[in-house]
Amino acid sequence: MSTTRKLWLGLTALLVVSFGVLLWAGGEIFRAAPPIPEQVVDDSGRVVYTRADIERGRQVWQSMGGMQLGSIWGHGGYVAPDWSADWLHREAVQMLDLWARADGGMATYAQLPEEQQAALRGRLKAEMRRNTYDASTGTITLSRDRVAAVSNVAAHYESLFGNDPTTAELREGYAMKNNTVPDATHRRALTAFFWWTAWAAGTERPVAGETLAPDRSGVVAKQVTYTNNWPSEPLIDNTPPPSMWVWSAFSVLFLIAGIALLGWHHARQHDESPVLPKSDPLANLKVTPSMRATAKYFWVVLALFLVQILLGAITAHYQVEGQEAYGFALSEVLPYSITRTWHTQLAVLWIAVAWLGTGLYIAPAMSGHEPRFQRLGVNVLFVCLLLIVVGSFAGQWLAVMQKLGLEHNFWWGHQGWEYADMGRFWQWFLFIGLLLWLTLVGRALWPVLRGPQTETKAIVGLLFLSTVCIGLFFASALMWGEHTHISEVEYWRWWLVHLWVEGFFEVFATAVMALIFTRLGLIKGSVASVAVLFATIIFMAGGVLGTLHHLYFVGTPTAVVALGASFSALEVVPLAYIGFEAYHTYKLGKATPWMTRYRWPILFFISVSFWNLVGAGLFGFLINPPLSLYFMQGLNLTPLHGHTALFGVYGMLGIALVLFCMRGLRGQFQWDVRALKIAFWCLNIGLALMALLTLLPLGTMQLLAAIEHGYWYARSAEFMQQPIVDMLVWMRVPGDTIFSVGAVTLAWFMLRLWIAPRRDPVLEGETESGR
């Protein structure tokens, strides 16, 4: 049996087992999820909240932007608080103050002596962590004191989300527009939803203690809440459970073992150097009508990229001025939640469009086959993508401005889930568009797939399979409904964000790069096939089950935490040797004189390797272990990983692929290499400054605050409005400015290629000076 066939069988077995375990883990999460009560009552049976209130409150939360304005269970925006943690702390303080007035005669708990405070904290822990949910009736019963505390916190939130002058300063600190929720009944329902998320975070799950130590008389096993004791809240003894410590330690062991095994494998490999062509094999590539039609995709990529940068600047500035931009009441027109929605969504969209356009260009280029009506299909898909962007963005704006109505929001407006914000209609539309893309790419590759065995057939097969997965796995965004339990939504949402973007797009990119280098004659087809299949196995070994590391605190049982910790550590293993890939790519770029034509696409590929190591590897593993994520989730260390990995890896890769396609579309013209040089260094330096001057120091400060005082404080206005935080936010300006210069210069380079092209006098096979 050939090595390629063995690797195919190994990859198949790995995917079957991994997805089987992932589906099992989903079932366990669904069973362990915190219950939504039919009603919440006090000791006398008076109804406080109903299930309908909670469900309606969630609809309100989604319509105003959901995770884009603050967060729930740690997932979402970073300027406003985590509403679950904020409510939990406020309710605890309200109860302590109530008891202080009743028992100690003091106005607040803080005025009591330490010993009395300790006694009240013990009473509070017993009160709030006790699970009073009756499964037979679907009822949660609260004490009279707790109902009073809930009422006081609800009044605060009703004031905050309205237009009450008493909370105006807080709204500004949270970057919330006035009358975020103008309807009073909707504000009341919103408090029911926030209360339920906090109740789940502070109420113990009704299962046996999770310690594996032998029983001992008089020792009570550690109990955990539905969210595994997240967030950190000292007042009710919400601290990391034993499993967080154990599996964090084991994740480090798995990482070291994985790196050792990969190092051993790498040491045994011997590169086979091919005979290099004397001229560029792609110089005379025939550009078909459908390939030429992809040019408009790359223009849209740059347009979306520039708009995303502008929205990112506005979103970051909101953290300084709150509701205004240099005196203009911008929040009345473009609230923070909508600018952040569009900013995060555009990040995925422009990168995805770059890769979709590359797939449409590469397929006929590699196969030499132009199917009938291929150009028409490319153009129809382009129109569909424009309609999806414009339509979904318009619906989201109408939703956040509370002009759409709750009954229409789910299908046409804002779903409220980060990276899955667009309404369900637009998700279906995008899914159909991806199926069209899959069909277009597949029919162009089909002659190679059904033809005789070649050295590159395995790579083409992997490219086709990744295309199939990209098309089909977007269906995970369609797996939840308007009232599906949050734990279930989060499970499927991370299938979309992690598996679709970080998984199958990664395989697609690896296969495309291998095909390009084999067609250029720089790598032997047989060697590239084995390398790509092996890389895919290594990546997917940790990538599939690594999805679970996003789900530690959404009602997840300990077994799933263990799986997530172990396999998310393995995600970092292939990145540990990313330097070899970068060096190999660099060698290919200098392998022969005519490769200078591809110097800048190659350098962008090298920057992908760098940011893969730093952004995805170092900063990713910084937050991945359960104990780390317990404190870091939703702090600025999370966007530190997000920015450096999403743009540094996938964005840079998208730009590199666009430049390779442009070499075919406009390679006969002179390239302004000065513009590319400026763009390359500005984008990389700007991203590094953004990470090092703002996100890393601010996230570290928040981490220390969360460990010492509790998670609520690290996300509070009291912490985030400190002068040093304002200074760190302003420190983004140099990096953001340099980054923007790089983006504009890249757009200028592309523009000149089309509106003022000049024929390249360099003869084939000669070195391009400075290229």
FITIRO-689187 format. One line per field, with one value per residue (C-alpha): y, z, x. Coordinates in pm, whole numbers, plus 50000, padded with zeros to 5 digits. Layout:
N
v <- Y_...
w <- Z_...
u <- X_...
END
This chain:
771
v <- 50000_50340_50608_50838_50571_50503_50872_50892_50600_50755_51090_50922_50722_51030_51239_50964_50912_51283_51388_51091_51209_51572_51472_51270_51571_51783_51540_51563_51944_51945_51715_51916_52256_52475_52444_52730_52738_52761_53014_53180_53238_53365_53177_53269_53152_53498_53486_53687_53577_53327_53128_53359_53656_53490_53391_53737_53895_53690_53812_54170_54104_53960_54246_54514_54342_54055_53959_54278_54489_54333_53956_53656_53377_53549_53548_53885_54248_54394_54754_54694_54437_54070_54092_53751_53842_54196_54082_53809_54056_54325_54076_53946_54299_54387_54088_54165_54527_54416_54185_54450_54690_54423_54254_54507_54836_54951_55115_54886_54557_54737_54926_54608_54467_54191_53909_54010_54038_53685_53553_53721_53588_53235_53296_53444_53148_52903_53117_53180_52852_52637_52487_52528_52420_52164_51960_51816_52160_52357_52607_52797_52925_53229_53363_53693_53863_53740_53855_54202_54198_54081_54363_54624_54496_54478_54843_54935_54756_54902_55245_55163_55038_55328_55702_55765_56054_55875_55608_55837_55834_55456_55431_55649_55431_55121_55285_55236_55472_55632_55426_55114_54937_55206_54981_54953_54605_54486_54624_54433_54111_54177_54169_53822_53692_53851_53712_53360_53370_53488_53225_52950_53095_53097_52786_52443_52171_51884_51613_51445_51635_51621_51530_51194_51176_50898_50986_51095_51134_51496_51616_51749_51704_52020_52123_52332_52562_52501_52712_52527_52805_53072_53369_53429_53579_53573_53674_53337_53129_53095_52975_52743_52383_52104_51984_52319_52279_51912_51936_52258_52076_51779_52008_52128_51765_51686_51989_51886_51526_51637_51868_51589_51345_51599_51684_51315_51287_51597_51467_51150_51335_51393_51652_51554_51851_51860_51984_52347_52490_52750_52979_53048_52763_52992_53282_53162_53045_53082_53302_53172_53394_53265_53327_53682_53730_53666_54001_54177_53950_54084_54443_54368_54211_54538_54747_54533_54535_54917_54953_54701_54909_55225_55052_54912_55265_55387_55089_55144_55518_55442_55304_55654_55885_55637_55785_56042_56084_56418_56586_56427_56208_55912_55655_55792_55688_55409_55261_55070_54737_54790_54911_54614_54379_54503_54512_54147_54027_54207_54043_53703_53820_53981_53692_53442_53631_53631_53256_53198_53407_53215_52885_53001_53119_52824_52543_52603_52725_52395_52164_52350_52291_52569_52420_52554_52861_52883_53258_53305_53110_53322_53641_53518_53418_53763_53935_53701_53790_54162_54114_53916_54183_54477_54298_54149_54476_54673_54425_54444_54824_54821_54566_54752_55076_54884_54954_54595_54443_54126_53914_53983_54006_53641_53603_53946_54135_54063_53719_53852_53568_53689_53593_53450_53777_53787_53699_53344_53438_53573_53264_53044_53270_53243_52866_52838_53066_52841_52539_52725_52799_52432_52333_52581_52477_52107_52099_52273_52020_51718_51620_51588_51394_51143_51126_50901_50895_51180_51308_51597_51412_51365_51739_51817_51562_51728_52070_51938_51778_52099_52283_52038_52086_52466_52452_52198_52285_52634_52444_52436_52798_52661_52407_52631_52807_53130_52968_52695_52672_52894_52597_52427_52746_52793_52434_52477_52832_52712_52446_52744_52970_52707_52422_52621_52910_52765_52409_52355_52691_52601_52273_52455_52709_52438_52250_52565_52662_52310_52314_52651_52539_52208_52385_52621_52313_52398_52086_51734_51637_51312_51489_51766_51514_51332_51657_51807_51492_51460_51829_51790_51489_51674_51983_51802_51572_51867_52092_51895_51818_52141_52305_52210_52457_52732_52556_52518_52752_52701_52417_52174_51856_51778_51504_51753_52002_51731_51659_52027_52090_51791_51838_52218_52177_51955_52237_52422_52128_52185_52557_52489_52385_52661_52808_52514_52595_52961_52874_52626_52886_53140_52895_52840_53214_53226_52892_53034_53384_53396_53337_53706_53759_53599_53765_53958_53683_53460_53718_53736_53356_53388_53643_53389_53145_53406_53502_53136_53082_53404_53473_53126_52943_53155_53382_53098_52864_53154_53147_52788_52584_52572_52754_53031_53075_53079_53420_53544_53475_53804_54010_54190_53889_53720_53980_53972_53615_53698_53989_53833_53497_53609_53881_53766_53417_53417_53780_53768_53438_53591_53879_53636_53431_53746_53852_53509_53536_53888_53753_53554_53825_54124_53964_54103_54453_54616_54581_54875_54681_54992_54998_54626_54675_54958_54755_54445_54615_54854_54575_54361_54642_54796_54463_54407_54755_54710_54387_54498_54856_54804_54455_54274_54529_54604_54235_54166_54442_54296_53949_54067_54248_53939_53714_53955_54106_53890_53885_54149_54410_54347_54424_54706_55076_55145_54955_55037_55414_55452_55706_55437_55236_55547_55592_55231_55267_55583_55387_55198_55507_55458_55092_55149_55438_55240_54944_55168_55310_54952_54875_55194_55134_54780_54919_55179_54905_54714_55029_55121_54773_54833_55204_55285_54960_54961_54669_54488_54500_54222_53918_53577_53408_53729_53875_54160_54431_54484_54234
w <- 50000_49901_50156_50006_50037_50399_50477_50314_50526_50837_50768_50709_51033_51228_51102_51167_51526_51599_51475_51653_51982_51906_51851_52174_52359_52217_52359_52701_52687_52595_52888_53140_53026_53292_53284_53181_53444_53363_53643_53918_54241_54594_54919_54905_54546_54390_54035_53977_53621_53375_53098_52852_53020_52989_52627_52536_52718_52510_52193_52312_52391_52044_51869_52036_51924_52172_52212_52037_52340_52646_52678_52817_52989_52867_52494_52323_52338_52581_52658_52831_53116_53100_53195_53367_53591_53647_53754_53977_54163_54191_54326_54583_54700_54722_54948_55168_55205_55285_55562_55689_55741_55902_56124_56185_56153_55897_55566_55364_55398_55347_55675_55885_56081_55908_56124_56050_55682_55688_55852_55592_55307_55438_55454_55101_54957_55096_54969_54615_54535_54660_54371_54429_54081_54094_53775_53827_53812_53634_53920_54086_54433_54573_54926_55000_55054_54723_54540_54687_54566_54220_54206_54291_54027_53769_53840_53771_53435_53334_53401_53220_52898_52886_52896_53271_53354_53672_53464_53180_53288_53305_52958_52827_52998_52843_52496_52497_52314_52502_52484_52375_52448_52427_52516_52896_52875_52670_52929_53199_52995_52936_53312_53328_53072_53243_53579_53436_53291_53632_53817_53606_53682_54059_54115_54177_53926_54088_54048_54278_54368_54096_54304_54223_54560_54800_55028_55378_55670_55724_55390_55140_54774_54568_54392_54075_53918_53579_53426_53610_53872_53607_53659_53942_54220_54568_54744_54670_54650_54270_54223_53966_54038_54072_53713_53579_53755_53663_53293_53250_53375_53148_52848_52892_52902_52582_52416_52506_52400_52069_51992_52071_51837_51558_51604_51577_51258_51109_51182_50982_50675_50375_50116_49753_49544_49195_48881_48868_48547_48362_48321_48498_48413_48485_48271_47971_48168_47963_48152_48083_48086_48430_48570_48436_48593_48941_48932_49069_49377_49464_49427_49670_49906_49923_49959_50248_50407_50402_50541_50814_50919_50933_51147_51370_51432_51519_51749_51931_51968_52139_52428_52484_52422_52485_52278_52059_51804_51847_51965_51714_51866_51649_51869_51760_51402_51432_51783_51917_51883_51508_51433_51620_51444_51103_51200_51312_51032_50763_50893_50810_50490_50315_50402_50288_49961_49897_49937_49739_49453_49472_49448_49138_48980_49078_48974_48597_48616_48768_48564_48233_48202_48157_48207_48012_48165_48428_48380_48424_48749_48876_48800_48955_49273_49286_49271_49543_49773_49729_49806_50120_50250_50183_50293_50614_50716_50656_50862_51149_51156_51162_51444_51665_51611_51732_51407_51293_51569_51766_51543_51238_51402_51390_51016_50887_51158_51417_51576_51842_51821_51761_51409_51336_51357_51027_51015_50930_50578_50494_50643_50414_50121_50201_50239_49894_49758_49906_49746_49413_49478_49561_49234_49029_49179_49171_48805_48706_48903_48799_48492_48718_48985_48739_48522_48547_48857_48873_49134_49222_49215_49594_49645_49403_49587_49920_49769_49643_49978_50165_49917_49991_50366_50337_50144_50365_50711_50696_50758_51126_51136_51055_51338_51599_51613_51767_52105_52111_52447_52464_52545_52224_52020_52148_52057_51696_51673_51744_51478_51244_51386_51473_51227_50926_50948_51145_51018_50659_50526_50667_50472_50160_50188_50246_49937_49722_49825_49751_49408_49326_49423_49236_48921_48952_48959_49299_49477_49345_49325_49516_49798_49816_49829_50127_50302_50258_50375_50676_50765_50739_50972_51227_51217_51229_51511_51747_51545_51553_51925_52000_51926_52281_52441_52352_52555_52905_53068_52883_53095_53006_53212_53333_53073_52792_52964_52974_52603_52515_52725_52584_52217_52208_52330_52028_51801_51889_51804_51426_51490_51706_51393_51177_51145_50924_50694_50682_50601_50336_50178_50186_50008_49740_49689_49613_49434_49084_48930_48783_49129_49198_49016_49321_49585_49760_49758_49905_50175_50268_50299_50531_50743_50767_50918_51165_51285_51294_51548_51747_51713_51685_51872_52158_52219_52146_52402_52648_52678_52579_52900_53121_53414_53188_53007_53337_53409_53057_52864_52755_52863_52615_52600_52395_52112_52137_52011_51782_51599_51556_51447_51234_51035_51091_50959_50753_50644_50535_50361_50181_50059_49946_49748_49590_49479_49326_49132_49024_48884_48641_48573_48547_48548_48204_48351_48572_48944_49177_49417_49632_49712_49797_50019_50209_50237_50364_50635_50745_50786_50988_51201_51259_51376_51608_51763_51810_51999_52205_52295_52380_52384_52570_52853_52894_52897_53153_53380_53353_53430_53752_53848_53778_53989_54281_54288_54067_53702_53733_53840_53543_53313_53517_53426_53745_53603_53233_53289_53464_53306_53236_53041_52836_52767_52652_52422_52271_52226_51949_51730_51605_51522_51369_51160_51025_50958_50769_50557_50459_50360_50156_49983_49893_49745_49552_49413_49288_49149_48942_48793_48642_48565_48469_48370_48200_48002_48171_47945_48134_47916_48039_48245_48332_48681_48757_48922_49271_49228
u <- 50000_50140_50220_49956_49687_49784_49758_49416_49295_49446_49279_48944_48967_49074_48781_48526_48646_48693_48351_48194_48345_48251_47888_47891_48031_47750_47495_47661_47655_47288_47203_47410_47281_47118_46737_46512_46235_45867_45840_46041_45850_45911_45839_45472_45428_45417_45554_45873_45959_45813_45975_45802_45975_46315_46260_46131_46427_46665_46493_46538_46904_46962_46783_46999_47320_47353_47717_47829_47731_47891_47894_47707_47902_48221_48144_48105_48222_48475_48371_48039_48037_47972_47604_47605_47899_47774_47426_47568_47788_47521_47267_47519_47600_47232_47166_47465_47357_47002_47126_47369_47081_46862_47122_47398_47216_47471_47377_47603_47788_48120_48074_48053_48349_48543_48406_48046_48126_48267_47950_47729_47943_47892_47518_47524_47713_47458_47171_47290_47464_47173_46977_46602_46493_46212_46226_45877_45712_45983_45987_46271_46189_46369_46369_46197_46534_46667_46356_46412_46772_46662_46407_46672_46916_46637_46553_46917_46912_46578_46726_47052_46894_46650_46709_46728_46969_47085_47263_47373_47738_47738_47584_47862_48123_47966_47947_47568_47338_47052_46733_46916_46585_46315_46019_45971_45814_46110_46351_46163_46189_46560_46621_46461_46711_47011_46895_46871_47227_47355_47148_47311_47656_47597_47381_47532_47464_47266_47531_47779_48094_48355_48659_48820_48994_48883_48592_48674_48440_48342_48485_48232_48318_48360_48039_48037_47781_47623_47903_48182_48210_48264_48288_48532_48318_48478_48154_47991_48311_48304_48661_48824_48717_48978_48923_49046_49379_49425_49341_49537_49846_49776_49727_50087_50204_50011_50166_50522_50461_50310_50601_50848_50673_50651_51019_51108_50902_51061_51411_51336_51218_51442_51346_51358_51465_51311_51482_51377_51227_51434_51134_50808_50565_50270_50396_50197_49896_49581_49338_48987_48675_48570_48917_48910_48567_48713_48896_48588_48601_48943_48823_48543_48798_48990_48674_48546_48892_48910_48559_48642_48944_48732_48469_48745_48875_48524_48465_48796_48724_48393_48596_48736_48438_48157_47875_48049_48324_48501_48180_47943_47669_47764_47588_47250_47330_47588_47579_47876_47697_47643_47998_48140_47897_48002_48371_48382_48155_48356_48673_48529_48360_48657_48886_48623_48564_48942_48950_48630_48769_49097_48910_48722_49049_49268_49031_49035_49397_49513_49289_49300_48926_48668_48320_48026_47859_48138_48173_47798_47812_48102_47909_47584_47767_47929_47590_47459_47751_47684_47315_47401_47641_47408_47090_47228_47396_47077_46875_47125_47111_46730_46738_46986_46793_46484_46297_46247_46036_46109_45885_46105_46447_46556_46500_46591_46778_47047_47079_47315_47569_47926_48047_47699_47508_47321_46952_46849_46729_47073_47239_47029_47114_47487_47459_47302_47575_47844_47681_47697_48066_48124_47958_48162_48496_48408_48304_48629_48836_48630_48838_49144_48955_48812_49124_49430_49648_49898_50142_49914_49583_49586_49631_49349_49134_49208_49133_48800_48712_48795_48573_48292_48339_48346_48020_47843_47974_47828_47504_47607_47483_47137_47128_46969_46636_46515_46447_46715_46893_47203_47430_47317_47353_47707_47795_47684_47815_48165_48128_48086_48357_48617_48564_48446_48694_48985_48949_48845_48958_49301_49301_49181_49464_49726_49611_49602_49955_50082_49917_50072_50422_50392_50268_50564_50787_50936_50810_50768_50403_50451_50637_50378_50091_50240_50330_49982_49802_50031_49987_49610_49614_49827_49610_49275_49394_49373_49147_48821_48804_48988_48651_48551_48791_48542_48273_48418_48165_47834_47696_47974_48039_48392_48456_48406_48639_48905_48868_48879_49189_49377_49304_49320_49680_49746_49627_49945_50174_50204_50249_50554_50743_50603_50949_51051_50760_50860_51222_51113_50883_51166_51397_51134_51114_51491_51515_51543_51576_51226_51079_51144_50812_50649_50864_50587_50325_50597_50678_50310_50314_50616_50430_50145_50395_50519_50171_50071_50345_50286_49915_49767_50043_50180_49881_49640_49790_49810_49430_49342_49402_49090_49250_49381_49053_48863_49016_49102_48782_48630_48932_49157_49389_49115_49120_49500_49478_49185_49347_49691_49548_49253_49428_49785_49714_49396_49406_49771_49703_49406_49624_49897_49643_49500_49849_49914_49589_49681_50009_49800_49544_49781_50126_50212_50221_50481_50416_50478_50697_50752_50381_50385_50688_50516_50193_50373_50574_50298_50045_50286_50430_50086_49943_50240_50207_49832_49900_50199_50103_49735_49586_49865_49921_49549_49462_49734_49601_49251_49382_49544_49222_49010_49233_49247_48898_48676_48584_48312_48569_48800_48506_48351_48329_48525_48822_48783_48749_49085_49324_49583_49324_49238_49608_49646_49347_49500_49823_49641_49660_50021_49967_49624_49756_50051_49819_49576_49859_49945_49587_49547_49881_49774_49453_49656_49878_49573_49414_49720_49736_49392_49363_49725_49898_50237_50373_50662_50969_51147_51190_51086_51356_51539_51551_51314_51517_51388_51107
END
